[in-house]
């Protein structure tokens, strides 16, 4: 397949809008406009631009009419919410470029989304503010690896936070983890599948190995979808625990963030943006480290930030002022981390709607060449 050099990638501009009004409409529309001038300027003949949008069990594909240097079309009669977007650009039958991301149909607003072909890091920035369907969760299972079990476990700190906020809820938070585990490992582990099937969970939160959403997103999506099926069959909702860029590799942040939001939109699942909270904390300005000494696992500060983000993201509970803090963290530092978590979730909340059967996953996305992973990353 002919590949576009990075400098020749076509920037795609998609405009998402719905009718304005003081009350949310039941349905909206998504105008799509793609500027093809960068491709034409480099003698690339574009004959077809295919755009597919997906949300839970809903999927719709459109070939945009091409007039001059523009490809334009409108998806109509759409439910409000976040949609996964896949773009394929063809020269006759030859696929010359692809792009993916997420976009929003939201009452009374227009959102501009830039999707860069080949899923180049930094191609997407989307926010949405909807109510959460997860607030009734009383039994929560975290499925992950050392990013989940470090420092006594995110589950233990989350349990303590929610107990301090609402002891009468009698929430149970547990974890199923393995050192260096990917979602693929969990999908092939009978113990994980049994834990999901027999725990009477309301919510199961999935955490991928820390670099895979960047280096091999197609495998992340494939096994996230398989686990989502198992979770739904057990009668639970699915969530995702977004991890963060390693301290010495900040370029990981955007592709990891975008991959989690993509699969969250595709599966209509909750995304808990711990990676965004790490980014928003501006590590270089802090007097303490969110990272362990290896610079990619969380320190106790990082784990507490994750737990506060989950408290806000799952139950819409403001962690600011929560009485629980690990003894290693001072009251002032706890308050700072609580505030970062709440502000992040308020800015990044993505809504998941009703659970529906999934259509087939799209073809694997093309990604940039995998970076070399440190040998000790097997524990992350």
Secondary structure, 3 states (H helix, E strand, C coil): CCCCCHHHCCEEEEEEECCCCCCCCCCEEEEEEEECHHHHHCCCCCCEEEEEEEECCEEEEEECEEECCEEEEEEEEECCEEEEEEEEEEECCEEEEEEEEEEEECCCCEEEEEEEHHHCCCCCCCCCCCCCCCCCCCEEEEEECHHHHHHHCHHHHHHHHHHHHCHHHCCEEEEEECCCCCHHHHHCCHHHHHHHHHCCCCEEEECCCCCHHHHCHHHHHHHHHHHHHHHHHCCCEEEEECCCCCCCCCCHHHHHHHHHHHHHHHHCCEEECHHHHHHHCCHHHCCCCCECCCCCCECHHHHHHHHHHHHHHHHCCCCCCCCCCCCCCCHHHHHHHHHHHHHHHHHHCCCCCCCCCCCCCCCCCCCCCCCCCCHHHHHC
